[in-house]
Each structure stands twice: as C-alpha cells, then as structure tokens.
Amino acid sequence: EEQLLESGGGLVQPGGSLRLSCAASGFTFIDYAMNWVRQAPGKGLEWVSSISGSGGRTYYADSVKGRFTISRDNSKSMLYLQMNNLRADDTAVFYCVKGVHPAANYLDVWGQGTLVTVSS
Amino acid sequence: DIQMTQSPSSLSASVGDRVTITCRASQAITNGLAWYQQKPGKAPKLLVFAASRLKSGVPSRFSGSGSGTDYTLTISSLQPEDFATYYCQQYYTTPVITFGGGTKVEIK
C-alpha cells in the first residue's frame, strides 16, 4: 500500500523556521514527482511546491518563493520542506502528496497532514 | 497563472438528489482537470482525472465532464457518505497546479 507520513509541524514564532519531513513507502519513490499542498484553517487547498523524481527540478508558488525550499532524499524515500521567515498566513495543515505522472501532476496519494502554526 | 472558479461555494441537498458542481478555468486547460473529495479532518481523495476518467474504486454515481474552460462533477444520486467538500484542480500547467475554491455539499 502506498503511504505518506508527514512530521515536523508545530508552533513557531513569526520570522522563525521549521523543517517538514515526509516518509514514503509502498512505491518506487524516485519514479514520481512529489508535492507539498497546504490548507489554512477553514480554507481551501493551495499548492506550495513540487520536485521532480530526480530532485533536479523544483517549483514554488509565488507566496512561498524565496522562503521555502523543497528537497528529497531518494535513498531514504524522504521528502522535505524547509520553511524560513515564516509568517502568520503560513499557518496551515501541510500535506505531502504524490504526483501521478511527470506530465500530469494530479495527486493520487496524500499524507495525513501536519499542522504548522505561526504565532507569537 | 490559471485561475479556477468553482460554483456554487456550497449547496444543500437531500439523499437521492442529483448534484452538479461546476469549475471554470481562466483559460482552456484541454481536459487537464481532476476532482477531489475531502471530509472534515481528513486529506482529500482523488475522484476523477482527465476531466472524465473515474479513479478505480470510485462509485459510478460520480462522473466528470467538460472541455475547454468549463467542467462539471455530477453525483447522480447523493448518498450519505457523499456529504463533503469537493475541489477541482487544473494540471494543464504541470507541475504548477491550481485548485478551485471548493464546494461544500451539505445535508438539506
């Protein structure tokens, strides 16, 4: 069974940093692009970032560009999101999500999510 | 960037009703559209991809259609377990993707 398990969420002060991790299992990790999608409390879904299977190409939403960095360790089947200079409007549940195909980034496997709260 | 506009933002319906949710893209997306279902406190689940292809295991009462900029998700006979929030997502600009604002389906 394909599974994703996020960790690393928590409470952080504005301007602070946090690193999210996602452990993948049940599929050949290097074969798939991976994504981070977030959902602010009571709001809709927002794509945050994507990374190619090899890790050589990364993409970001304008709202996080320059502050967040996506990376992966294919030897460990791990996905990461380094978040710096966090703001109150970054408060959200962050989901680690598997893309179906490099040419068709719809999302077939989701983690359970990890909550990031940015507050003083 | 492609904007996705869903309507309505919420609706009330009864068990057995036929429900239609609409998603409009700000430009043509050539059927690069997926639909997801999300229940409170849970991660979204993929229902439909390529505008009209049902993911394996999804009940046949769900169907997707559309072309160009306009797409619909239809539930032919609403069941109790279908009360949830539904999102469309365009992947025409893969890997950069965009979600619609969501449609909450509530019990009348």
Interface residues (C-beta under 8 A of the other chain):
Chain A: A33 N35 G44 L45 E46 W47 S50 S52 R57 Y59 A61 D62 Y95 G99 V100 P102 A103 A104 N105 Y106 L107 D108 W110 G111 Q112 G113
Chain B: D1 G32 A34 Y36 Q38 A43 P44 K45 L46 F49 A50 K55 Y87 Q89 Y91 T94 P95 V96 I97 T98 F99 G100 G101 G102
